[in-house]
Amino acid sequence: RMAASPSASASRVGDWQCPNPECINHTQFPSTFVFACKVNCPKCGTGKSATRPGDWCCPNPQCVNHQNTVYGSKPQCSRCGAPRPPLNAKGMSAGNEHPHLVGSGVPAVGGMGPGGVPLPRPGDWHCPNADCKNH
């Protein structure tokens, strides 16, 4: 049996444990976790700053409820009206000053740069290993 790469399940600066005690991203932390670029857990939908399971963070980075939470029973944000994101939805978190991040925190429009290279997205990062193709 081959051993897994130590970096395959290693968290990075800003990655977080789901606050929902019944979620796999809580019970199996640190081997499972939520990536820093997410404001809501992709497994259960609970927001990063939630105090109750199921409460969620608004996906709108300009909304006060992006850092706070919306009650889990609400289908939309009470401040800006943004709909509750579905599970596994893409989202942005507050800025992360990790030295290898390349995304700007603003979604790329069009998706492709010169030569057909995809534009960086929030949470994208360069591998610090100079021998890696993703450096």
C-alpha positions in Angstrom: 0.0 0.0 0.0 1.4 3.4 -0.9 1.5 6.2 1.6 -0.3 9.3 0.9 1.7 12.4 0.1 2.1 14.5 3.3 0.9 17.6 1.5 -2.2 15.9 0.1 -4.2 16.5 3.2 -2.2 19.3 4.8 -4.0 22.5 5.5 -2.7 25.9 4.6 -2.9 29.3 6.4 -6.6 30.3 6.6 -8.1 26.8 6.3 -10.6 26.2 9.0 -12.5 23.6 11.1 -16.3 23.5 10.5 -18.1 24.7 13.7 -20.9 22.1 13.2 -20.0 19.3 15.7 -21.8 16.7 13.5 -20.0 17.6 10.3 -17.1 15.5 9.0 -15.1 18.7 8.6 -15.4 19.1 12.4 -15.2 15.6 13.7 -12.2 14.6 11.5 -10.3 17.8 11.7 -7.4 18.3 11.0 -7.4 15.4 8.4 -10.5 17.0 6.8 -11.1 20.8 6.8 -12.6 23.7 4.9 -10.4 25.6 2.5 -9.7 29.2 3.3 -11.5 30.4 0.1 -14.8 29.1 1.4 -17.0 31.1 3.9 -19.4 28.2 4.3 -18.6 24.5 4.8 -19.1 22.6 1.5 -20.3 19.5 3.4 -23.0 20.9 5.7 -23.4 24.6 4.7 -22.5 26.0 8.1 -20.7 29.3 8.0 -17.2 29.9 9.2 -18.3 32.3 12.0 -21.5 30.4 12.9 -22.3 29.7 16.5 -25.2 27.2 15.6 -25.0 24.4 13.0 -26.7 25.4 9.7 -26.2 29.2 10.1 -24.5 30.5 7.0 -22.3 33.4 5.8 -23.6 35.6 3.0 -21.7 35.0 -0.3 -21.6 38.7 -1.0 -18.1 40.0 0.2 -19.4 43.6 0.5 -22.2 42.5 2.9 -21.9 42.7 6.7 -23.2 39.1 6.9 -20.2 37.9 4.9 -18.3 38.0 8.2 -21.4 37.5 10.4 -24.0 34.8 9.9 -27.5 34.4 8.6 -29.9 32.0 10.5 -30.0 28.6 8.9 -33.8 28.8 8.5 -33.5 31.9 6.2 -33.3 31.3 2.4 -31.7 34.7 1.7 -29.5 37.3 3.5 -31.6 39.8 5.5 -29.1 42.6 4.7 -28.5 42.4 1.0 -30.9 39.7 -0.2 -28.3 37.3 -1.6 -29.7 33.8 -1.8 -28.3 31.1 0.5 -25.5 29.3 -1.5 -26.0 25.6 -2.3 -23.7 23.1 -0.8 -20.3 23.0 -2.6 -20.9 26.4 -4.0 -17.9 28.5 -5.0 -17.3 31.5 -2.7 -14.8 34.0 -1.4 -13.6 34.6 2.0 -12.1 37.7 3.5 -8.6 38.5 2.3 -5.8 36.0 3.2 -2.3 37.4 3.2 -0.6 34.1 2.5 2.5 34.8 0.5 1.7 32.2 -2.2 -1.9 33.4 -2.9 -2.4 34.8 -6.4 -6.2 35.5 -6.5 -7.3 39.1 -5.9 -10.5 38.4 -3.9 -12.5 39.6 -6.9 -13.9 37.0 -9.3 -12.3 36.9 -12.7 -14.5 38.1 -15.6 -14.2 36.0 -18.7 -12.1 33.3 -17.0 -9.2 33.2 -19.5 -6.1 35.3 -19.8 -3.6 35.7 -22.7 -2.7 32.4 -24.5 -5.8 30.7 -23.1 -4.3 30.5 -19.5 -7.0 30.7 -16.9 -7.1 33.8 -14.8 -6.3 33.4 -11.1 -9.3 33.0 -8.8 -9.6 33.9 -5.1 -7.8 31.3 -3.0 -5.5 30.2 -5.8 -1.9 29.9 -4.8 1.6 29.1 -6.1 3.3 26.1 -4.7 6.4 27.2 -2.7 8.4 24.2 -4.0 10.6 25.5 -6.9 10.7 22.0 -8.4 6.9 21.8 -8.6 5.1 22.5 -11.9 2.7 24.7 -9.9 5.4 27.0 -8.5 
